[in-house]
Amino acid sequence: MLLPDIAERQVLSSIETYKDYRSCIERNLRSDCFSVHKEAWNFISDYSERYKQPPPRNLVNAKFSDFEFITPLPISACIDDLLEIFCQSRVYKWLNQDNNIKLLQHNPRTFVDNALKEFADISREQAKHSYIIYDYNAMQMLEEYYATVERRQKSGMLGIPTGLPTLDNHIFGWQPGQLIAIVARLEIGKSWTLTYFAMHAYLDGKKILFLSPEMPGREAKFRFLTMHAYATKGYSIRNSLLVSGATIDVEQFKDYLRSVEDEQRLIIHTPGEGTVFNLAYIDDAVERWRPDILIVDGLPLIATEGNTRSGKDWREFLDASYGLKNIAMSRDIVVITSSQANREASDEATHPSITQISYGDSLAQACDLVFSLAKPRPEAIRNTHRVLKMQKSRGVRHLESTIYIQFDVDNGIIGETQYNG
C-alpha cells in the first residue's frame, strides 16, 4: 500500500479537469481523507467549485511551497489508492480506541456487533458509485453524442465487435454494462462460440478474461490457438491433434507462435485445487485483471456468495445471473456467459426458448441479450454449421433473422455464412 504522502499527491496531481475533480466528489473524497496535504486539497476543491476548473499548477505551487506535483495518472485509480489508505486508518483508529479495547475484554459479543456496524458504514462509504446529474453541464451531452457518431463512422462499431457481420450491423458490437447469454443443448458448441467472441475481441485489441469452471485451461488455450492461428495466419492447426499430441506441421506452428504478441490480453482462469468459482472470486479476478470483456463458460457451475458448490436450484441461479449483471454494470465491462437448455428442448435443430433455459428464466430476466444456438435443419449442413437466433433484446431492436455460422471447429474455421437452401 502507498504511503499517504504519495497517494495524496497522486490524487492532487491527477486533477487536471473539472470532471476529474467531480470524480473525487462523487467518490466521497473529502477533507478528512487527507492527512498530509489537506490544505492543498481544500484550496483545489474551493477553487474548482468556484471557477468550474482546477487551479493552475503554478498557483498551487505559489501557495504551498512544500507541495510537489508528480506525473498524473488515471484519476479513478488514484482515488482507489487514497480511499484504501483512508479506510485502513479509520479501521485502525476505531480498533485502538480505549473504550473499544475495554469492550472487547469485557463484552466481546457487543464488541463484534459494534464492529460489524462500524465496518459496514465504512464499506458503504468507500463503495464505488456512478452519478449522472442531468442538468450539470448539459451541453456535454452534445459532445458525447458527437463522440458516438465519430466512433460509429470510424469503425462501424460502438462497442466490441462480435465477429458476426449481421449482428455487428444490428447492435454495433457488445456494449459495456451488457450481460449476454448463449443458450443451447449439450454438445451444440456454446464453448466454441464463446471462444470465437473472445478471439474477435482480442483481434480488436481488447483484454479478455475467460473463466472456465468446467473446461481445463489447456483445452481452452488450444481452442483459442486453433481459431486465432487460422484467423491471423490462415494456418490449419487442428485442435484434435493439439489436444491428443498427434503430429502437426511444427514449422507452421512455430511461425504462428512467433507472431503472437506478448501483451497479456487473454487471461484464462480455471479453478485451482480447493477453489470454487463464485461471484466474489469472479469480481476479484475482474478487479485484478481489469478486462474489457468477461466470458464465463458455464453459468450453472458458478456458486453464489457463501456457497462452496455450484448452485443447482433456481434461487442460486437467480443470484448468479443478477450477480454477473451487477459486475457488468459496476465494472463497466461486457459480460458474456453460457447456459444449458433443459430437456424440453430435446431437438438439437430447434432453438430453445427463454422458458426452456435450465433452472428457469432468471438468466433471461437479468440479460440484455439472449441468443440460442442450434444445429441447422438441412441434413446436408447439420454437422458443419450452426444457427444463432436472438431470443431477447433490451436496448436494441430485436433481430428477427437467424445467422448461419460455419462451424469447422477442429480447423478453427468459424464465421458467418450465407445459406439459401
C-alpha positions in Angstrom: 0.0 0.0 0.0 1.2 3.5 -0.8 2.4 6.0 1.8 -0.3 8.7 2.5 2.0 11.4 1.1 2.4 9.6 -2.3 -1.3 8.7 -2.5 -2.5 12.2 -1.8 -0.1 13.8 -4.2 -1.2 11.3 -6.9 -4.8 12.4 -6.5 -4.0 16.1 -6.4 -1.6 15.8 -9.4 -4.2 13.9 -11.4 -7.0 16.5 -11.1 -6.4 18.1 -14.5 -10.0 18.9 -15.4 -13.2 19.8 -13.6 -14.5 16.3 -14.5 -11.6 14.8 -12.6 -12.5 16.9 -9.6 -16.1 15.9 -9.8 -15.0 12.2 -9.8 -13.4 12.9 -6.5 -16.5 14.4 -5.0 -18.8 11.6 -6.4 -16.5 9.0 -4.8 -16.9 10.8 -1.4 -13.4 12.1 -1.3 -13.4 14.8 1.3 -11.1 16.8 3.5 -10.6 14.2 6.2 -9.3 11.7 3.6 -6.1 13.8 3.5 -3.7 13.7 6.4 -0.6 15.3 4.8 -1.8 17.7 2.1 -5.2 18.6 3.5 -4.8 22.4 2.9 -3.8 21.8 -0.7 -6.9 19.7 -1.2 -9.1 22.3 0.4 -7.6 25.0 -1.9 -8.0 22.9 -5.1 -11.6 22.0 -4.0 -12.7 25.6 -3.3 -11.1 26.9 -6.5 -12.7 24.1 -8.6 -16.2 24.7 -7.1 -15.9 28.5 -7.7 -14.4 28.5 -11.2 -15.5 25.1 -12.6 -11.9 24.2 -13.3 -8.9 23.2 -11.2 -6.4 25.9 -10.3 -3.2 26.3 -12.4 -0.3 24.4 -11.1 1.9 27.4 -10.6 -0.8 28.9 -8.4 -0.8 25.8 -6.2 3.0 25.9 -6.0 3.0 29.5 -5.0 0.6 28.9 -2.1 2.1 25.6 -1.0 5.8 25.6 -1.5 6.2 22.2 0.2 3.8 20.5 -2.3 5.4 18.9 -5.3 3.3 17.7 -8.3 4.0 14.3 -9.8 3.1 12.6 -13.0 -0.7 12.5 -13.4 -2.4 9.1 -13.6 -6.0 8.0 -14.3 -7.9 9.7 -11.6 -10.1 6.7 -10.7 -7.1 4.5 -9.8 -5.6 7.3 -7.7 -8.9 7.7 -5.8 -9.0 4.0 -5.2 -5.5 4.1 -3.6 -6.3 7.0 -1.3 -9.6 5.6 -0.2 -7.9 2.3 0.7 -5.4 4.2 2.9 -8.3 6.2 4.5 -10.2 3.0 5.1 -7.2 1.4 6.8 -6.7 4.4 9.0 -10.3 4.5 10.1 -10.3 0.8 11.0 -7.0 1.2 13.0 -8.3 4.3 14.7 -11.6 2.6 15.8 -9.9 -0.6 16.9 -7.4 1.4 19.1 -10.0 3.4 20.9 -9.8 2.7 24.7 -13.5 2.1 25.1 -13.5 -0.5 22.2 -10.5 -2.3 23.7 -12.2 -2.5 27.1 -15.4 -3.6 25.4 -13.6 -6.5 23.7 -12.1 -7.6 27.0 -15.4 -7.5 29.0 -18.2 -8.0 26.4 -16.9 -9.5 23.1 -20.3 -10.1 21.6 -21.3 -6.4 21.9 -17.8 -5.5 20.5 -18.5 -7.7 17.5 -21.9 -6.2 16.9 -20.5 -2.7 17.1 -17.5 -3.6 14.9 -19.9 -5.0 12.2 -21.9 -1.9 12.2 -18.9 0.4 12.1 -17.2 -1.6 9.3 -20.4 -1.8 7.3 -20.6 2.0 7.4 -17.0 2.3 6.3 -17.6 -0.2 3.5 -20.7 1.7 2.3 -18.9 5.0 2.2 -16.0 3.5 0.3 -18.2 1.8 -2.3 -17.9 2.9 -5.9 -21.0 4.7 -7.3 -21.7 6.2 -10.6 -23.6 9.5 -10.7 -25.1 11.3 -13.6 -26.5 14.8 -12.9 -28.8 15.6 -15.8 -28.7 19.4 -15.7 -25.0 19.8 -14.8 -23.1 20.9 -17.9 -25.9 19.7 -20.1 -24.1 20.7 -23.2 -21.6 17.9 -22.6 -24.3 15.5 -23.9 -23.9 17.1 -27.3 -20.2 16.3 -27.1 -21.0 12.7 -26.1 -23.3 12.4 -29.0 -20.7 13.6 -31.5 -18.2 11.2 -30.0 -20.6 8.4 -30.5 -21.2 9.4 -34.1 -17.4 9.6 -34.7 -16.9 6.1 -33.3 -19.6 4.6 -35.5 -18.4 6.4 -38.6 -14.8 5.4 -38.0 -15.2 1.7 -37.4 -19.0 0.9 -37.7 -18.7 -0.1 -34.0 -19.8 1.5 -30.8 -18.6 -1.4 -28.7 -16.6 -4.6 -29.0 -17.0 -6.4 -32.4 -18.9 -9.8 -32.2 -17.2 -11.1 -35.4 -20.6 -11.8 -37.0 -21.3 -9.0 -39.6 -25.1 -9.3 -39.4 -25.1 -8.9 -35.6 -22.5 -6.1 -35.7 -24.5 -4.2 -38.2 -27.6 -4.5 -36.0 -26.2 -3.9 -32.5 -22.9 -2.2 -33.4 -20.9 -4.5 -31.1 -21.2 -5.6 -27.5 -21.7 -2.6 -25.2 -20.1 -2.1 -21.7 -22.6 -2.9 -19.0 -24.3 -5.6 -21.0 -24.9 -9.2 -19.9 -25.2 -11.5 -22.8 -26.2 -15.2 -22.7 -25.7 -18.1 -25.2 -28.2 -20.9 -24.6 -28.1 -24.4 -26.2 -28.4 -28.0 -25.5 -25.4 -30.2 -24.8 -22.7 -30.6 -27.4 -24.1 -27.9 -29.7 -21.0 -25.6 -29.4 -21.5 -23.0 -26.7 -17.9 -23.0 -25.6 -16.6 -22.7 -29.2 -18.9 -19.8 -29.8 -17.7 -18.0 -26.7 -14.1 -18.6 -27.8 -15.0 -17.1 -31.2 -16.4 -14.0 -29.5 -13.2 -13.8 -27.3 -11.0 -14.1 -30.3 -12.7 -11.2 -32.1 -12.4 -9.0 -29.0 -8.7 -10.0 -29.0 -8.3 -9.0 -32.6 -9.8 -5.7 -31.8 -7.1 -5.0 -29.2 -9.3 -5.7 -26.1 -8.4 -7.5 -22.9 -10.4 -10.7 -22.2 -10.9 -12.6 -19.0 -12.1 -16.1 -19.9 -13.4 -18.1 -16.9 -13.9 -21.8 -17.5 -15.3 -23.6 -14.5 -15.5 -26.9 -16.3 -13.0 -27.0 -19.2 -9.3 -27.5 -18.4 -7.2 -24.4 -19.1 -5.0 -26.3 -21.5 -8.1 -27.2 -23.6 -9.4 -23.7 -23.6 -6.0 -22.4 -24.6 -5.7 -24.8 -27.5 -9.2 -23.9 -28.8 -8.2 -20.2 -28.9 -4.9 -21.1 -30.6 -6.6 -23.1 -33.3 -9.0 -20.4 -34.1 -6.6 -17.5 -33.8 -4.0 -19.2 -36.0 -6.5 -19.6 -38.8 -7.8 -16.1 -38.5 -4.4 -14.4 -38.4 -2.2 -16.7 -40.5 -4.5 -18.9 -42.4 -2.9 -21.9 -40.7 -5.0 -25.1 -40.1 -3.6 -26.3 -36.8 -6.1 -28.9 -35.9 -7.4 -28.8 -32.4 -7.8 -32.5 -32.1 -4.2 -33.0 -33.0 -3.0 -30.4 -30.4 -5.1 -32.0 -27.6 -4.0 -35.5 -28.4 -0.4 -34.8 -29.1 -0.6 -36.1 -32.6 1.7 -34.9 -35.5 1.2 -31.4 -36.7 3.2 -29.0 -39.0 5.7 -27.9 -36.4 7.3 -25.2 -38.5 3.9 -23.7 -39.2 3.1 -23.9 -35.5 6.4 -22.1 -34.6 5.8 -19.4 -37.2 2.3 -18.7 -35.7 3.6 -18.7 -32.1 6.3 -16.1 -33.0 3.6 -13.8 -34.4 1.7 -13.7 -31.1 2.4 -10.5 -29.2 3.3 -10.8 -25.5 0.7 -8.4 -24.2 -1.2 -10.4 -21.6 -4.6 -9.6 -23.2 -6.1 -13.1 -22.9 -6.3 -14.4 -19.4 -7.8 -17.9 -18.9 -8.9 -18.8 -15.4 -9.7 -22.3 -14.4 -10.4 -23.4 -10.8 -7.3 -24.3 -8.8 -7.3 -27.0 -6.2 -9.6 -26.2 -3.4 -11.1 -23.1 -5.1 -14.6 -22.5 -6.4 -15.8 -20.0 -8.9 -18.3 -17.9 -7.0 -19.3 -14.3 -7.5 -16.8 -12.9 -5.1 -14.0 -14.8 -6.8 -15.1 -13.6 -10.2 -15.3 -10.0 -9.0 -11.8 -10.2 -7.5 -10.5 -11.6 -10.8 -12.1 -8.7 -12.7 -10.6 -6.2 -10.2 -7.2 -7.8 -10.7 -7.1 -8.0 -14.5 -9.4 -5.1 -15.5 -10.7 -6.8 -18.7 -12.8 -5.1 -21.4 -14.8 -8.3 -21.6 -15.5 -11.1 -19.2 -16.6 -14.5 -20.6 -18.0 -17.1 -18.2 -18.3 -20.5 -19.9 -21.0 -22.2 -17.9 -23.2 -20.2 -15.6 -24.8 -23.2 -13.9 -21.3 -24.1 -12.5 -21.0 -20.7 -10.7 -21.6 -20.8 -7.0 -23.3 -17.9 -5.2 -22.0 -16.0 -2.3 -21.3 -18.1 0.8 -21.7 -21.4 -1.1 -18.8 -23.7 -1.8 -20.5 -25.6 -4.6 -22.2 -24.6 -7.8 -25.9 -23.8 -7.3 -28.4 -26.3 -8.6 -31.7 -24.7 -7.9 -33.4 -21.6 -9.4 -32.7 -19.3 -6.4 -28.9 -19.8 -6.7 -29.2 -19.5 -10.5 -31.1 -16.2 -10.0 -28.4 -14.8 -7.7 -25.6 -15.9 -10.1 -27.4 -14.3 -13.0 -28.0 -10.9 -11.4 -24.6 -11.1 -9.8 -23.0 -11.2 -13.3 -25.2 -8.4 -14.4 -24.1 -6.3 -11.4 -20.4 -7.0 -12.3 -21.1 -5.8 -15.9 -22.7 -2.6 -14.7 -20.4 -1.8 -11.8 -17.2 -2.6 -13.7 -18.4 -1.1 -17.0 -17.5 -4.2 -19.0 -19.1 -6.7 -21.3 -20.1 -10.0 -19.7 -21.0 -13.0 -21.9 -22.0 -16.3 -20.4 -23.5 -19.6 -21.5 -26.1 -21.9 -20.1 -27.8 -25.1 -21.0 -31.4 -25.6 -22.2 -33.5 -28.1 -20.3 -34.7 -31.4 -21.6 -37.8 -29.9 -23.1 -35.6 -28.6 -25.8 -34.6 -32.1 -26.9 -34.5 -31.4 -30.7 -31.0 -30.2 -31.5 -32.3 -28.4 -34.6 -34.9 -26.5 -32.7 -33.9 -23.3 -30.9 -34.6 -23.4 -27.2 -36.9 -20.6 -26.0 -36.3 -18.5 -22.9 -38.7 -20.7 -20.9 -36.5 -23.7 -21.7 -33.4 -22.3 -20.1 -32.3 -24.7 -17.3 -33.3 -23.5 -13.8 -35.9 -21.1 -15.0 -35.9 -17.8 -16.9 -34.0 -15.8 -14.3 -30.9 -15.6 -16.6 -33.1 -14.1 -19.4 -34.5 -11.6 -16.9 -31.0 -10.4 -16.0 -29.6 -10.4 -19.5 -29.7 -7.6 -22.1 -29.3 -10.0 -24.9 -30.1 -13.7 -25.1 -29.2 -15.9 -28.1 -30.0 -19.5 -28.7 -27.7 -21.8 -30.7 -28.9 -24.8 -32.6 -28.0 -27.1 -35.5 -29.5 -26.3 -38.9 -32.5 -28.2 -40.3 -30.9 -29.3 -43.6 -29.2 -32.6 -43.0 -26.5 -31.7 -45.6 -25.1 -29.0 -43.3 -26.1 -30.4 -39.9 -22.6 -31.2 -38.8 -20.8 -28.3 -40.4 -22.9 -25.3 -39.4 -24.8 -23.7 -36.5 -27.7 -21.2 -36.4 -27.7 -18.3 -34.0 -31.1 -16.7 -33.1 -31.8 -13.7 -30.9 -34.3 -14.6 -28.2 -34.3 -11.4 -26.2 -33.1 -7.9 -26.7 -33.1 -4.9 -24.3 -32.0 -1.5 -25.6 -31.7 -2.6 -29.2 -34.2 -3.6 -31.9 -34.9 -7.3 -32.0 -33.2 -9.2 -34.8 -35.7 -11.3 -36.5 -33.5 -13.1 -38.9 -31.2 -16.0 -37.9 -27.5 -16.1 -38.5 -25.9 -19.2 -40.1 -22.4 -19.9 -38.8 -19.8 -22.2 -40.5 -18.6 -24.5 -37.7 -15.5 -26.4 -38.7 -14.1 -26.0 -35.2 -11.3 -28.6 -35.5 -9.6 -26.4 -38.1 -10.6 -23.2 -36.3 -12.9 -22.1 -39.1 -15.9 -20.4 -37.6 -17.7 -17.4 -39.1 -21.0 -16.1 -40.5 -22.0 -17.6 -43.8 -25.0 -17.5 -46.2 -27.3 -20.4 -46.7 -30.0 -20.2 -49.3 -31.1 -23.9 -49.5 
